[in-house]
Amino acid sequence: MAKNILEFIAEQTWGKSYRTARFELDAEKFFQPIEPDAPDEIFLRHAGETRPTKNFVSLESDAKKFSSSGLQILNYFLDGTRRVCKVDEIAYLHGARKMIYPIVAAQVVTGCCRRLEKKLHAEKFSDEIILVLPDDANYDGHEGFFPALAEKINARFKIKISKILSYDTNHNPAEKFEDRAVVKVMTHMHETEISLVAELVRRGKLDKKNYLIKDGSLEYKILHDRKFNAKNYSFVAGVSKKFNPTHVKDSSGKINPGLIAELPPLCRTPVTLCERGGFHGGNKFAVWYVRLRDKKFSASPFDGVVKVEKILVTDAELAENKIDSDEVNLLSAYLLNERNPVCYGTDGRRANHIYPIFLTESFIKSRSISTETFLNLF
């Protein structure tokens, strides 16, 4: 009789558990919103706003005006986190061969905080434990096999496995199985974020006076997924603390990271419009960069700069391939006003932090159990 979850999985799937070392995978290493072999971004135009400019746009006066008014439009903040661990290796027949596959377990926490009367409150969050098995574990290919297995595990071991996912054991043999499993976890986290935004829209929470700021890129890999509705993102912007400067292009279409390095404090770049073939359902993105802090106080010329993304949604935006410059300035100025106070200490991203996002991130991470405790569940 199986003594633990891993032995039970091996028993139920006709596999052999090797009880190998359990450890946390470097999730940051695997995190890529876009797959490595994805097509390059297609820059549709380099004047992606209604009042195009080739120069930097100063936001200092707007930021001061909005700060003195006491009004606030950035009131919802969304983030997701995951802890991904390799918990075992298991053997299955793959054709005539016996193959050894990793079993991956993950904590996935996604949440949204709302600012109300200058205080942040938990609006909605989900806390899940996910298992990722090789597709060979479902020997007969039954559609309901993995949901049924999750139910059996939960009943037997008094644990709550939210979902069992499977990774492909045939496609792209050069790719590590661990990488495939982590991609499955990331995709699930993104789908949870998308569902959370959709719920806020259904409840009438997002409008011109209540924008949502998502920590990180909005460039989800959505292929033939009807659950993604771009219109839900009318009042959503993505803010990335990390970005690749070599993806920045100038008005001639040439790579020019110097545009970001020379961006003055409290200024933004012109808006670039881009899309990526086959991704995001063909959605078009307005992209620009905002410098929160003077580079002379940072370790790198790219510290203190955040990347801002917004999906083009309205008929006018899509027809003209442009976003309203007033909305860009509005969002950018309000983001500038969020840069203080900052989180001091050992966080190397200090110069790039938007404070409510940092608080949301801290809240979500507090919902996770420690790696040691998590590994001992298995």
PEHU-V397523 format. One line per field, one symbol per residue. ss: DSSP state (H for helix, E for strand, L for the rest). phi: phi as a letter, one per 30 degrees, with the letter a starting at -180 (. if undefined). psi: psi as a letter, one per 20 degrees, with the letter a starting at -180 (. if undefined). A space follows every 50 residues. Layout:
# PEHU-V397523
ss: ???
phi: ???
psi: ???
This chain:
# PEHU-V397523
ss: LLLLHHHHHHHHHLLEELLLLLEELLHHHHLLLLLLLLLLEEEEELLLEL LLLLLLEELHHHHHHHHHHLLLLEEEEEEEEEEEEEEEEEEEEELLEEEE EEEEEEEEEEEEEEEELLEEEEEEEEEEEEEEEEHHHLLLLLLLHHHHHH HHHHHHHLLLLLEEEEELLLLLLLLLHHHHHHHHHHHHHHHHHHHHHHHH HHLLLLELLEEEEEELLLLLLLLLLLLLLHHHHLLEEEEELLLLHHHLEL LLLLELLHHHHLLLLLEELLLEEEEELLLHHHLLEEEEEEELLLHHHLLL LLLLEEEEEEELLLHHHHHHLLELHHHHHHHHHHHHLLLLLLLLLLLLLH HHLLHHHHHHHHHHHHLLLLHHHHHLLL
phi: .dcbddddddddchcbdchddcaddddddddbecdecddddcddacbcbd cdbccdcdcddddddddddidbccbbbcabbbccbdcabbcbdbiccccc bdccbbcbbbabcccbhibcbdcaabbbcccbcddddcdciddcddeddd ddddddchbcddaccbcdccdhdddddeddddeddddddddddddddddd dedidcadcbdcccdjdcdddcchcdddceddcdbbbcbcdcacddddbc ddicdbddeddcdddibbdddccbbbeichiidcccbabbcdbdddccdb dcdiccccbbddbddddddchbcddddddddddddedcdbdccdjcddce dcdcedddddddddddddddeddddddc
psi: pphrgghggggijlaopilrpprpqnhhhioohpqhjqqqpoogqjmkrh nqqirqppjgggggghghhiqpiniqppqqqqopqpirqqpqpnciqoqp qqppqqpopprpqppoljqpqogpqqoqppqoqqiihngikphjgghhgg gggghgjlrnohqprqqpjgpmiipqhgghghhgggggghhggghgghgh ghjkhpahjnqpopoaqjmqnooloihoohhikhlpqpophqrohiipqa iijqpmihhghjprqkrrrqppprrppiqkkjqqppprqpohqpiijriq iiqjpqppqpppgrhgghhilqqphhhghgggghhhijiqrrorbioijg ijppghgggggggghiiqrqgggghih.
